[in-house]
Amino acid sequence: MDINGDLRIASLSSDPIYKAIINSGNNKVVIGTGPGQLKPDEKKGKNEYPQFGAGYIGFNTSFNYDHWDLSGSGTSESDAGSIIYSSLDGGLFFCTIPTSGIGGQPRSLTQTDIWGQTKMVITPEGNVRIGEKDGPYLSSLEIRKSSGAKILCNSLTTESSSIWTQNTVHGYGFIVDQSGVGHISENFQQPNSIISFQSGKVGIGDINFNMCGGNSKLFVEGGITTEEVIVKVKSDWSDFVFNKDYKLKPLTEVSKFISENNHLPDIPSSKDVAKDGIELGAMNALLLRKIEELTLYVIEQQKQIETLKQSIKK
């Protein structure tokens, strides 16, 4: 069967390895029978694909008994091509062949060349690999490159974008919401944020970063339970209270301050704490400072008591 000289079917094709040919030259699409298998020394191990076989669809590419032909005419881009082909055991392969860049001349490629240009494999088990092909096929979807492998889920509007994984028990997803905040969430149908992050800040629980003041990097809703917390204090620890030149406030002055302000000197008020919270390292240093000051007051009072005892004995 021939339509305007552009379509041939196998029974009338001049070459039995072509089951159908549409157009000619670098516009040609070929449906044909590919090579049976690679040579024994070219085969890979179990689950490592290299077998061609059942058939192929070639775009500007056709199999010619022991090699693959690419047409070329006009520009250098015209000697490029692509193939969708199958393996004997039911795998499906996608091969893209870039231009040689040497003026659009016809090209001849070996089976090994075609395997090297194959960019995606679908195994009979349904596993998909994009990029590097060697190695066991263990994942349902894998993007494998020698370097620089990337996955981009890109929403071209302000609408949120997400990637999810789940089973019959539970599911989790990574979401970028409409305001650009990232979330690790659960419940695909009605996402519930577990961890959020934005501009170096991380929130655990239901966190609104717009309502989180200060320079903190971590915000936790509902409290933290832990066996140990280590705080690195940047400022001086409070041992300077015991320096000989430290000026201890008279107790009368401390008493007056408490009466007027309803809290100890240097300690934030309840109003300040409600507004800004407390910084654990600084607050522990302040509390230690007050304990050390109290110790000095007690020592001074003990000296006075001993002096009074001696005076009474006389």
Residue pairs with C-beta under 8 A, 6 or more apart in sequence:
1 7
1 8
1 9
1 11
1 12
2 8
2 12
6 22
6 23
6 24
7 20
7 21
7 22
8 14
8 18
8 20
8 21
9 19
9 20
10 16
10 18
10 19
10 20
13 19
13 20
13 21
17 32
17 33
17 63
17 64
17 65
18 30
18 31
18 32
18 62
19 31
19 32
19 33
19 55
20 30
20 31
20 32
21 28
21 29
21 30
21 31
21 62
22 28
22 29
22 30
23 29
25 71
25 73
26 60
26 71
26 72
26 73
26 74
26 78
26 79
26 104
27 60
28 58
28 59
28 60
28 62
28 71
29 57
29 58
29 59
30 56
30 57
30 58
30 61
30 62
30 63
31 55
31 56
31 57
31 58
32 55
32 56
32 58
32 62
32 63
33 54
33 55
33 56
33 63
34 52
34 53
34 54
34 55
34 56
34 63
34 85
34 86
35 52
35 53
35 63
35 66
35 111
36 52
36 53
36 88
37 43
37 51
37 52
37 53
37 88
38 50
38 51
38 52
38 111
38 112
38 115
42 50
42 111
42 112
43 50
43 51
44 50
44 134
47 123
47 136
47 137
48 133
48 134
48 135
48 136
48 137
49 87
49 91
49 93
49 121
49 123
49 133
49 137
50 115
51 87
51 88
51 89
51 91
52 85
52 86
52 87
52 88
52 93
52 111
52 114
52 115
53 86
53 87
53 88
53 89
54 86
54 87
54 88
55 85
55 86
56 63
56 83
56 84
56 85
56 86
57 83
57 84
57 85
58 68
58 81
58 82
58 83
59 81
59 82
59 83
60 70
60 71
60 78
60 80
60 81
60 82
61 68
61 69
61 70
61 81
61 82
61 83
61 97
62 68
62 69
63 69
67 108
67 109
67 110
67 111
68 83
68 108
68 109
68 110
68 111
68 113
68 114
69 106
69 107
69 108
70 79
70 80
70 81
70 97
70 106
70 107
70 108
70 109
71 78
71 79
71 106
72 78
72 79
72 103
72 104
72 105
72 106
72 107
73 104
74 104
75 104
76 99
76 100
76 101
76 102
76 103
76 104
77 99
77 104
78 99
78 104
79 99
79 100
79 102
79 104
79 105
79 106
79 107
80 97
80 98
80 99
81 97
82 94
82 95
82 96
82 97
83 93
83 94
83 95
83 97
83 114
84 92
84 93
84 94
84 95
85 92
85 93
85 95
85 114
86 92
86 93
87 93
89 124
90 124
91 121
91 122
91 123
91 124
92 121
92 122
93 118
93 120
93 121
93 122
94 118
94 119
94 120
94 121
95 114
95 117
95 118
95 119
96 117
96 119
97 109
97 114
97 117
98 117
100 107
109 117
115 133
118 133
119 130
119 131
120 128
120 129
120 130
121 128
121 129
121 133
121 137
122 128
123 129
123 137
125 137
126 140
127 137
127 138
127 139
127 140
127 141
127 142
128 140
128 141
128 142
129 137
129 139
129 141
129 142
129 143
129 144
130 142
130 143
130 144
131 143
131 144
131 145
131 149
132 144
132 145
132 146
133 144
135 144
143 149
143 150
143 151
153 161
153 162
153 163
154 161
155 161
155 176
158 178
159 178
160 175
160 176
160 177
160 178
161 175
161 176
162 173
162 174
162 175
162 176
162 185
162 191
163 173
163 174
164 171
164 172
164 173
164 174
164 188
165 171
165 172
165 173
166 172
166 173
166 188
170 186
171 186
171 187
171 188
172 184
172 185
172 186
172 194
173 184
173 185
173 186
173 188
173 191
174 182
174 183
174 184
174 185
175 182
175 183
175 184
175 185
175 191
175 193
176 182
176 183
177 183
180 198
181 196
181 197
181 198
181 209
182 196
182 197
182 198
183 191
183 193
183 194
183 195
183 196
183 197
184 193
184 194
184 195
184 196
185 191
185 192
185 193
185 194
186 192
186 194
193 205
193 206
193 207
194 204
194 205
195 202
195 203
195 204
196 202
196 203
196 207
196 209
197 203
198 209
200 217
201 209
201 212
201 216
201 217
201 218
201 219
202 217
202 218
202 219
203 209
203 212
203 218
203 219
203 220
203 221
204 218
204 219
204 220
204 221
205 220
205 221
205 222
206 221
207 219
207 221
209 219
212 219
213 276
214 276
214 277
229 280
231 280
231 281
231 284
232 281
233 281
233 282
233 284
233 285
234 281
235 281
235 282
235 285
236 285
237 285
237 288
238 285
238 286
238 288
238 289
238 292
239 292
240 246
241 248
241 289
241 292
241 293
241 296
242 292
242 296
248 293
248 296
248 297
249 265
249 293
251 297
254 264
254 265
257 264
257 265
258 264
261 269
262 269
263 269
263 270
264 290
266 286
266 289
266 290
267 286
267 290
268 276
268 278
